Amino acid sequence: MNLTQVFTLMLMILCTCLSVELQANAKTLIEFSKDSPYAITKNSKAYDFPACQIYCYGPLLHTVQMAKLFPDSKTFVDMKLKATPEKTMEEFEAFMASKNNTPSRDDILQFVQANFGEKGTELDVWTPDDWTERPDFIELIRDPDLKQWGIDLNNIWKELGRKMKEDVHKNPEYYSIIPVPNPVIVPGGRFIEFYYWDSYWIIRGLLYSEMLHTARGMIENFLSIVQRIGFIPNGGRVYYWGRSQPPLLTAMVKSYVDFTKDDLFAINALEVLEHEFEYFMNNHTVQAKGYNLAAYRDTSTGPRPESYSEDVETSKSFETDAAKEEHYSELKAAAESGMDFSSRWFISANGTNSGNLTNAKTRSIVPVELNAILYWNAKIIAEFHSKAGNIDKMTEYETKAKKIQEAIQAVLWNEDAGCWLDYDLINEKPRDYFVPTNLSPLWVKAYNIPDAERISKSVLNYIAKNKLDSFPGGVPNTLLQSGEQWDFPNVWAPMQYILVEGLDNLGTPEAKEMSKRWGHRWVKSNFEAYRETLSMFEKYDAEKFGGHGGGGEYGVQTGFGWSNGVIIEWLTKYGRQITLSNTDAAGENA
């Protein structure tokens, strides 16, 4: 059997796996009300991606990505096909045969240039039709420099706006992008399509910027994806088909309804939101201490298409194909978490978080925030059913929320640490390592509210013990410096948001004071970085006031959607209080 035949056989096996997964998703679809504009009926079929044979798996993807034609592996899988996937595969097989299955790098480059167009050609730059030059939040900012910054951040939405070309809808098989009906705001940098959990903070920023139509359009895109696929992939590309991200669609809908008071939008979306919730509960559940909790996972096979050669490289220390496949699954599960990569997902032979990517055991770690978010989803769905007057369904989802909260308390709350901790299923023990998500139940109120005073004292002691208040650039994502981008010293806007809003939710004077101080510091540090560079960054540096982050698989990215969204919300919240005058290098007012 020659190389082409081997790859063809592999492709057939992978296609079969994809078909089985898609059919499984189709079987779990709920029959939704025909009256809802977002209805999913029992006749719906899971959405198939003809372009997956090019971009998701198979001999062509392997050959091109292992040739390392581009500095960033994501470049190739974002390039447009010039012919149908079937025709392109025929061309590839003929090409391989003509080169005796051993083409040179230059040969492969010529093949790609002949059969693929430039990346990013599926999207046009788009100015949102509801963009306002001076939204009301600007007038809430007292400091003149911060006020101008707010205006600048509002302008960035125009730079990040994208609209799919009509050809994407007519000929989707020529692209790796997933067609959606409405324009989007992208994160920025190398991320030229929508990403799931990023969009939560982007949408909140849009709502504060009075861009209600754009925000609603993005939410409707996600609702449509659940209708077609059964869940929302990691990002807007077909090669993300085997993994999702933290499920924040329900929270997006709540944010929109809180701003607009459009209860009918929530009611009409309910059954799609139910489906996504049940999808996670049915496909992500693990057992810990006799309780059902959720963990991240992935259902595809092979390396990540967007980081193909990098994953093959890290798999070399594994001796068998089965072990390599397990490794790929752990990496993709970490990508589903949104925190790719971090020592948070490492379980070494001695049960600690030391090591490197070969020690990733994401699927064996019960993460605090995923379960807290699922609790939040159930509570919001119950709230929406209450708006609809459906008491039985409200009660059903209140009961689901209560069960998740009980599991969080029983398995993840750690009295000795004084907070919630991820749980190691391999060693059956809590992982006593700092991650901001250890406090995520505060953000979504997934705890017993009458215990707020006791929890506040415990959490503030935890913060003091780990010296989390000592960093001038914000609270780092971990306290271990591994070189991975979600480890020390990098600081991320969504994690600061979870911490600051969570402490504020606790309601005690001490927690609220720390929340305000950390919120002020984050705004000032981001402003200092912007003043020096005129850019917003994907991540920042905990050790430097105004410093941006680094490390990981790719260079620092600017734009940047979720950073913009968090700052716009906090300029609205703190704008009357913060002044830049007499600010020292740690971001504190002298």
PAMISE-362378 format. One line per 4 residues: number of its first residue (from 1); their letters; for each residue y, x, z of C-alpha. Coordinates in steps of 0.05 Angstrom, whole numbers, plus 5000, padded with zeros to 4 digits. Layout:
BEGIN
NUM	a	Y,X,Z; ...;
END
This chain:
BEGIN
1	mnlt	5000,5000,5000; 5067,5031,4979; 5132,5028,5019; 5160,4968,4982;
5	qvft	5096,4928,4994; 5097,4946,5068; 5169,4923,5074; 5154,4859,5035;
9	lmlm	5098,4843,5083; 5145,4857,5142; 5197,4811,5111; 5145,4755,5104;
13	ilct	5127,4761,5177; 5199,4762,5199; 5216,4701,5155; 5158,4665,5188;
17	clsv	5186,4683,5257; 5254,4657,5236; 5225,4593,5209; 5186,4581,5274;
21	elqa	5249,4593,5316; 5291,4547,5274; 5238,4493,5275; 5234,4500,5350;
25	nakt	5308,4491,5356; 5304,4431,5310; 5251,4399,5355; 5296,4406,5416;
29	lief	5355,4369,5383; 5375,4307,5420; 5386,4241,5385; 5460,4229,5396;
33	skds	5501,4166,5389; 5517,4147,5317; 5586,4128,5340; 5606,4199,5357;
37	pyai	5638,4242,5303; 5598,4300,5331; 5531,4264,5331; 5466,4300,5323;
41	tkns	5410,4254,5300; 5335,4263,5304; 5335,4274,5229; 5378,4336,5235;
45	kayd	5346,4400,5212; 5362,4468,5241; 5410,4505,5196; 5376,4558,5153;
49	fpac	5411,4620,5128; 5388,4643,5059; 5429,4706,5067; 5387,4728,5127;
53	qiyc	5338,4764,5082; 5395,4811,5066; 5435,4814,5130; 5387,4798,5187;
57	ygpl	5323,4837,5173; 5280,4867,5119; 5273,4928,5075; 5342,4925,5043;
61	lhtv	5377,4923,5110; 5333,4979,5137; 5343,5024,5077; 5419,5016,5075;
65	qmak	5432,5020,5149; 5387,5081,5159; 5426,5117,5104; 5487,5113,5150;
69	lfpd	5535,5101,5093; 5592,5079,5138; 5619,5103,5205; 5610,5033,5233;
73	sktf	5544,4999,5219; 5579,4932,5221; 5614,4948,5155; 5553,4936,5111;
77	vdmk	5530,4870,5141; 5601,4843,5132; 5602,4858,5057; 5596,4802,5006;
81	lkat	5538,4796,4957; 5554,4798,4883; 5491,4758,4866; 5445,4710,4902;
85	pekt	5401,4738,4958; 5340,4727,4915; 5370,4764,4856; 5394,4820,4901;
89	meef	5325,4829,4929; 5296,4833,4859; 5348,4887,4843; 5330,4924,4906;
93	eafm	5256,4924,4891; 5269,4950,4821; 5316,5002,4849; 5265,5026,4900;
97	askn	5210,5030,4847; 5256,5070,4802; 5267,5121,4858; 5193,5124,4879;
101	ntps	5213,5090,4944; 5251,5153,4965; 5323,5143,4943; 5376,5193,4964;
105	rddi	5437,5173,5005; 5479,5176,4942; 5429,5131,4906; 5434,5080,4962;
109	lqfv	5509,5083,4962; 5510,5069,4887; 5464,5010,4897; 5509,4981,4951;
113	qanf	5571,4991,4909; 5537,4957,4850; 5512,4897,4889; 5562,4885,4946;
117	gekg	5637,4874,4950; 5685,4896,5004; 5678,4871,5076; 5724,4816,5100;
121	teld	5735,4784,5032; 5712,4716,5057; 5775,4706,5098; 5848,4699,5082;
125	vwtp	5904,4715,5131; 5929,4648,5155; 5992,4627,5192; 5974,4570,5239;
129	ddwt	6010,4506,5218; 6026,4490,5291; 6055,4558,5309; 6121,4551,5347;
133	erpd	6172,4607,5349; 6191,4595,5421; 6140,4555,5460; 6161,4529,5528;
137	fiel	6124,4582,5568; 6176,4633,5545; 6229,4597,5585; 6187,4605,5648;
141	irdp	6193,4682,5645; 6251,4710,5686; 6249,4784,5668; 6282,4796,5599;
145	dlkq	6232,4850,5578; 6173,4806,5596; 6206,4748,5560; 6211,4788,5496;
149	wgid	6139,4810,5506; 6118,4737,5511; 6153,4724,5445; 6116,4784,5415;
153	lnni	6049,4760,5440; 6062,4691,5411; 6075,4725,5344; 6008,4760,5347;
157	wkel	5972,4694,5337; 5998,4695,5266; 5968,4765,5256; 5900,4741,5281;
161	grkm	5897,4676,5242; 5843,4671,5189; 5820,4616,5141; 5756,4617,5102;
165	kedv	5761,4618,5027; 5736,4557,4990; 5681,4600,4959; 5649,4609,5027;
169	hknp	5637,4535,5030; 5614,4531,4958; 5569,4593,4959; 5552,4608,5032;
173	eyys	5490,4647,5012; 5534,4703,4984; 5563,4717,5053; 5540,4737,5123;
177	iipv	5595,4694,5154; 5577,4625,5180; 5621,4572,5146; 5664,4530,5192;
181	pnpv	5712,4474,5172; 5775,4498,5208; 5815,4562,5211; 5805,4609,5270;
185	ivpg	5840,4660,5312; 5797,4723,5311; 5795,4776,5367; 5822,4832,5324;
189	grfi	5802,4903,5303; 5731,4907,5275; 5719,4835,5298; 5742,4797,5237;
193	efyy	5704,4732,5252; 5703,4686,5312; 5664,4706,5375; 5638,4655,5424;
197	wdsy	5660,4674,5494; 5723,4710,5469; 5746,4643,5442; 5751,4611,5511;
201	wiir	5810,4656,5531; 5839,4654,5461; 5839,4578,5463; 5872,4576,5531;
205	glly	5926,4623,5504; 5935,4577,5444; 5942,4517,5489; 5997,4551,5530;
209	seml	6029,4570,5464; 6030,4495,5445; 5982,4507,5386; 5941,4446,5402;
213	htar	5917,4433,5331; 5892,4504,5322; 5856,4502,5389; 5824,4436,5373;
217	gmie	5802,4461,5305; 5767,4521,5336; 5731,4475,5386; 5710,4429,5329;
221	nfls	5682,4489,5293; 5637,4504,5353; 5616,4431,5358; 5597,4432,5285;
225	ivqr	5556,4495,5295; 5516,4463,5351; 5504,4404,5305; 5478,4449,5249;
229	igfi	5442,4504,5287; 5427,4476,5355; 5467,4528,5393; 5527,4575,5383;
233	pngg	5510,4645,5361; 5541,4708,5391; 5592,4709,5335; 5607,4678,5268;
237	rvyy	5555,4717,5227; 5485,4698,5207; 5458,4763,5235; 5473,4738,5305;
241	wgrs	5425,4680,5296; 5377,4700,5353; 5427,4702,5410; 5485,4663,5439;
245	qppl	5537,4684,5491; 5560,4655,5558; 5563,4580,5543; 5637,4564,5550;
249	ltam	5643,4508,5497; 5643,4454,5551; 5699,4492,5588; 5738,4497,5522;
253	vksy	5735,4422,5514; 5757,4412,5587; 5816,4460,5576; 5837,4420,5515;
257	vdft	5831,4354,5551; 5868,4380,5612; 5927,4398,5567; 5926,4338,5521;
261	kddl	5897,4282,5566; 5856,4263,5505; 5796,4236,5542; 5766,4206,5479;
265	fain	5758,4276,5450; 5715,4295,5511; 5675,4230,5508; 5661,4239,5433;
269	alev	5639,4311,5445; 5594,4294,5504; 5527,4292,5471; 5537,4358,5435;
273	lehe	5557,4389,5501; 5494,4359,5532; 5453,4389,5477; 5481,4459,5487;
277	feyf	5470,4454,5562; 5398,4431,5553; 5387,4485,5501; 5404,4538,5553;
281	mnnh	5364,4505,5607; 5303,4498,5561; 5306,4568,5530; 5336,4614,5583;
285	tvqa	5301,4593,5647; 5264,4642,5691; 5232,4634,5760; 5261,4671,5820;
289	kgyn	5239,4657,5891; 5211,4591,5868; 5277,4568,5836; 5294,4558,5763;
293	laay	5352,4602,5741; 5376,4627,5674; 5375,4697,5644; 5400,4726,5578;
297	rdts	5352,4735,5521; 5344,4740,5445; 5293,4709,5398; 5301,4753,5336;
301	tgpr	5261,4815,5318; 5282,4885,5300; 5345,4925,5315; 5414,4892,5317;
305	pesy	5436,4888,5244; 5507,4906,5262; 5484,4968,5301; 5419,4981,5265;
309	sedv	5414,5057,5261; 5442,5063,5332; 5386,5019,5359; 5333,5057,5319;
313	etsk	5359,5121,5349; 5354,5097,5421; 5284,5070,5408; 5256,5138,5389;
317	sfet	5235,5152,5461; 5187,5093,5458; 5119,5110,5430; 5093,5044,5403;
321	daak	5123,4992,5356; 5113,4940,5411; 5153,4982,5460; 5208,4992,5409;
325	eehy	5211,4917,5397; 5218,4904,5471; 5275,4954,5473; 5311,4919,5416;
329	selk	5303,4853,5452; 5334,4882,5515; 5394,4908,5476; 5405,4841,5441;
333	aaae	5399,4804,5507; 5454,4849,5534; 5495,4831,5472; 5484,4758,5489;
337	sgmd	5515,4771,5557; 5579,4795,5523; 5576,4858,5566; 5544,4906,5517;
341	fssr	5532,4956,5545; 5532,4971,5619; 5492,5001,5676; 5491,4929,5700;
345	wfis	5430,4920,5655; 5394,4985,5673; 5332,4983,5717; 5305,5054,5725;
349	angt	5235,5072,5747; 5259,5075,5819; 5292,5007,5814; 5364,5030,5812;
353	nsgn	5419,5022,5759; 5417,5094,5738; 5396,5115,5668; 5416,5099,5597;
357	ltna	5403,5047,5543; 5329,5061,5545; 5330,5033,5616; 5360,4967,5594;
361	ktrs	5321,4909,5624; 5371,4853,5613; 5318,4798,5607; 5292,4815,5677;
365	ivpv	5359,4808,5711; 5384,4740,5735; 5460,4743,5723; 5507,4709,5771;
369	elna	5558,4685,5719; 5509,4653,5670; 5483,4608,5725; 5552,4595,5752;
373	ilyw	5576,4574,5683; 5516,4529,5673; 5532,4496,5740; 5604,4487,5715;
377	naki	5579,4457,5650; 5538,4405,5687; 5598,4388,5732; 5644,4380,5672;
381	iaef	5594,4338,5633; 5587,4293,5695; 5664,4288,5696; 5666,4268,5623;
385	hska	5612,4215,5634; 5655,4188,5691; 5713,4182,5642; 5667,4143,5596;
389	gnid	5646,4097,5653; 5573,4120,5647; 5554,4124,5720; 5480,4137,5708;
393	kmte	5493,4197,5664; 5547,4222,5712; 5497,4219,5769; 5444,4254,5727;
397	yetk	5490,4314,5713; 5516,4316,5783; 5444,4323,5805; 5432,4378,5754;
401	akki	5493,4415,5780; 5470,4408,5852; 5402,4439,5835; 5434,4498,5800;
405	qeai	5482,4508,5859; 5423,4506,5907; 5387,4559,5866; 5450,4603,5863;
409	qavl	5457,4599,5939; 5383,4611,5953; 5372,4669,5905; 5438,4701,5888;
413	wned	5481,4695,5951; 5471,4757,5994; 5494,4752,6066; 5491,4827,6077;
417	agcw	5534,4844,6017; 5580,4785,6030; 5579,4758,5959; 5532,4738,5903;
421	ldyd	5488,4790,5870; 5447,4793,5806; 5372,4790,5820; 5320,4840,5795;
425	line	5257,4802,5774; 5216,4866,5765; 5227,4892,5835; 5241,4824,5865;
429	kprd	5305,4845,5899; 5381,4835,5894; 5421,4887,5855; 5474,4910,5903;
433	yfvp	5521,4940,5852; 5592,4916,5841; 5607,4875,5779; 5666,4826,5776;
437	tnls	5617,4771,5759; 5590,4778,5830; 5649,4734,5848; 5645,4687,5788;
441	plwv	5621,4627,5831; 5692,4627,5860; 5720,4617,5790; 5678,4555,5775;
445	kayn	5673,4531,5848; 5597,4538,5849; 5595,4542,5924; 5600,4496,5984;
449	ipda	5675,4482,5987; 5676,4468,6062; 5652,4541,6072; 5714,4569,6038;
453	eris	5742,4602,6101; 5677,4638,6116; 5666,4658,6044; 5738,4683,6038;
457	ksvl	5730,4729,6098; 5663,4754,6071; 5689,4766,6000; 5752,4801,6023;
461	nyia	5709,4847,6066; 5667,4862,6004; 5730,4878,5964; 5754,4925,6019;
465	knkl	5686,4959,6027; 5683,4974,5952; 5757,4995,5950; 5769,4948,5892;
469	dsfp	5843,4942,5909; 5855,5017,5898; 5857,5020,5822; 5926,5021,5789;
473	ggvp	5901,4994,5722; 5859,4936,5748; 5790,4925,5777; 5738,4963,5736;
477	ntll	5677,4928,5710; 5630,4972,5750; 5637,5032,5796; 5588,5076,5757;
481	qsge	5613,5119,5699; 5557,5120,5648; 5597,5127,5584; 5581,5055,5565;
485	qwdf	5642,5013,5551; 5628,4959,5603; 5624,5012,5658; 5676,5049,5698;
489	pnvw	5734,5061,5686; 5741,5005,5635; 5776,4940,5655; 5769,4876,5615;
493	apmq	5816,4816,5612; 5762,4762,5622; 5735,4798,5684; 5805,4803,5714;
497	yilv	5814,4729,5699; 5749,4711,5734; 5769,4751,5795; 5842,4728,5800;
501	egld	5829,4655,5787; 5768,4656,5832; 5806,4684,5891; 5862,4634,5878;
505	nlgt	5811,4577,5879; 5786,4599,5948; 5852,4573,5975; 5858,4616,6038;
509	peak	5925,4651,6046; 5892,4720,6045; 5852,4706,5981; 5912,4674,5946;
513	emsk	5956,4734,5964; 5906,4783,5934; 5898,4738,5873; 5973,4739,5861;
517	rwgh	5979,4814,5871; 5922,4828,5823; 5950,4780,5772; 6019,4812,5776;
521	rwvk	5989,4881,5770; 5949,4863,5708; 6010,4834,5673; 6052,4895,5689;
525	snfe	5998,4945,5670; 5986,4909,5603; 6061,4909,5591; 6065,4984,5603;
529	ayre	6010,4996,5553; 6045,4950,5503; 6112,4983,5514; 6082,5051,5498;
533	tlsm	6039,5030,5438; 6063,4962,5415; 5990,4940,5417; 5945,4895,5459;
537	feky	5877,4925,5472; 5806,4899,5479; 5798,4938,5545; 5841,4979,5592;
541	daek	5834,5038,5641; 5827,5023,5716; 5850,5093,5735; 5916,5092,5696;
545	fggh	5972,5042,5702; 5984,5022,5629; 5923,5059,5603; 5875,5032,5551;
549	gggg	5800,5040,5553; 5748,5077,5512; 5674,5095,5508; 5616,5056,5480;
553	eygv	5591,5047,5409; 5659,5040,5374; 5731,5061,5383; 5783,5022,5422;
557	qtgf	5803,4958,5386; 5872,4928,5383; 5893,4856,5372; 5869,4829,5418;
561	gwsn	5851,4756,5426; 5827,4750,5497; 5878,4800,5525; 5934,4760,5492;
565	gvii	5906,4694,5519; 5901,4718,5591; 5970,4749,5592; 6003,4687,5561;
569	ewlt	5970,4643,5614; 5993,4690,5670; 6063,4698,5642; 6065,4622,5648;
573	kygr	6037,4624,5718; 6075,4683,5746; 6135,4688,5699; 6186,4664,5750;
577	qitl	6160,4714,5802; 6149,4779,5766; 6205,4828,5754; 6197,4898,5723;
581	sntd	6256,4927,5761; 6237,4979,5814; 6164,4977,5793; 6126,5039,5814;
585	aage	6070,5073,5775; 6018,5029,5809; 6051,4966,5784; 6078,4946,5853;
589	na	6149,4926,5867; 6184,4978,5909;
END
